[in-house]
Amino acid sequence: MSANSEPQSALDSVFTEDQTPGVSLSFRVRRRLLSAKTAYQQLEIVETEEFGKLMALDGKVMLTERDERFYHEMLVHPSLLAHPQPQRVLVVGGGDGGTIREVLQHPCIERVIWVEIDEEVVSASREYLPSLNTGVFTDDRVELHVGPGEQIVEQLQNDIDIIIVDSTDPIGPAIPLFELPFFHSCARALRDGGIHSMQCCSPFFYPAHVQSTHANMRQLFASVRLYLGYVPSYPAIWSYCMGSEASLDLSLETLRTRYEERGLRTSYLTPEMYQASAVLPRFVLDLVSG
Amino acid sequence: MSANSEPQSALDSVFTEDQTPGVSLSFRVRRRLLSAKTAYQQLEIVETEEFGKLMALDGKVMLTERDERFYHEMLVHPSLLAHPQPQRVLVVGGGDGGTIREVLQHPCIERVIWVEIDEEVVSASREYLPSLNTGVFTDDRVELHVGPGEQIVEQLQNDIDIIIVDSTDPIGPAIPLFELPFFHSCARALRDGGIHSMQCCSPFFYPAHVQSTHANMRQLFASVRLYLGYVPSYPAIWSYCMGSEASLDLSLETLRTRYEERGLRTSYLTPEMYQASAVLPRFVLDLVSG
């Protein structure tokens, strides 16, 4: 990793992410902590004025300390709550550790296989973003592999209860994670009643991605649920998708019982939001129906 | 109105709104259509690359053509659908006309009293943003008054079925619209079963405003509903609030029937979203409970 401490200047005082060629979101920056070219991507960590530390890959905001729970809770808990007894979990990506931290809240978990392509994201997160990975690196249940997710998944068969893909948007190395061959491998890796879940980018800015990902999921899984959440540092609407051979329709009573029994602590998700987050605005319904 | 056509320059090619001192959202601009100092505020209309035309007051985005329906539908239809037969509607603000356009979708409406403080916003919207106010200025049911909303409301008693406050955020001339004396006047202006509704800013960026507005509403109305929606050009989460002496809890069947019977056409709201939009993330629940 070739880290370099850039000189402070007026231009350094803002971190800007282009959401699309025509829209950008900017955060005022207190100081730049890391800027490094890894084997896979440009990794940056800055301390913002209002959102705590912010990590970006190739200029795209991956997380901020202030709202990362909104994203990680919605990525992780709906599929884990939909499963009566998730024991073996596979996490693809999420090098910051936030997804693993949330998975480990469920006491029934026995093994978490964690595959991250970029080791330097893991080590930088461990150093600069400890609140994301509290307890993650000292937990015996967690088994970290460095490599591309799709290769590890191919080796698994009838082995996993929950797969969670915590990837960047479908650009660069993440493209295969949104495509049919990968979903095939995931379906094969799952045990009976298993659930595949993933972040699915913004249906407002990238409707075609959401549409094709949902269509691919429907080819592989009998029950597919697209659901939405707010993540302020990802402006517009964020979507997540999960699919299973088992039914994903749960009663509120079941969700509440599981949430209580597992002792979950959340700042965004509630059991009531499981259903509500899957009630889609008409323009999103139009993307995924038919 | 002192309009001036500014020269095009590199600096003109972006419209930036500061959401807070530390966060801003920028839109790439094709051309600037209007920049004028009205009696109340700085009014700008620009044509963006991706969001159609954008109108701003005092540097704050009021609407973009691309996502204004997300906002106007969520502001207008929940309260109108919650009423079995809304006939007399009072709209405070919303000089662009989008709220009136949505109100007029309900065929039971007999009279819309529309009070806007800034006549120049109305005339500029009529000229530059005709899709916002199609049919609005030619409809005999609409009665436009120019003046501060709180003064007109004080003159009304037991007269109105639905009040809709389509204001800027609680800064400048809009401050009284978020405070207790105005809510008192609104409660008095409503007929039996009447509903007061309003936009309520972002609970993520302005939690104290949402908390105090909700608390004020609860002092005046037996039934108060805070609900949320996505508006991509207002990043983070947007909230709306409605209150009534009548119950606001509706069955999905009732909502679907009213939505169908009134022939509504929406791009964002569905009857199912009425309930789902009021399922609040935990951090918002924490603001409004207790």
Interface residues (C-beta under 8 A of the other chain):
Chain A: T16 T20 P21 G22 V23 S24 L25 S26 F27 R28 T48 E49 E50 F51 D67 F70 F204 F205 L228 Y230 P232 P235 A236 I237 T266 S267 Y268 L269 T270 E272 M273 Q275 A276 S277 V279 L280 P281 R282 F283 L285
Chain B: T16 T20 P21 G22 V23 S24 L25 S26 F27 R28 T48 E49 E50 F51 D67 F70 F204 F205 L228 Y230 P232 P235 A236 I237 T266 S267 Y268 L269 T270 E272 M273 Q275 A276 S277 V279 L280 P281 R282 F283 L285
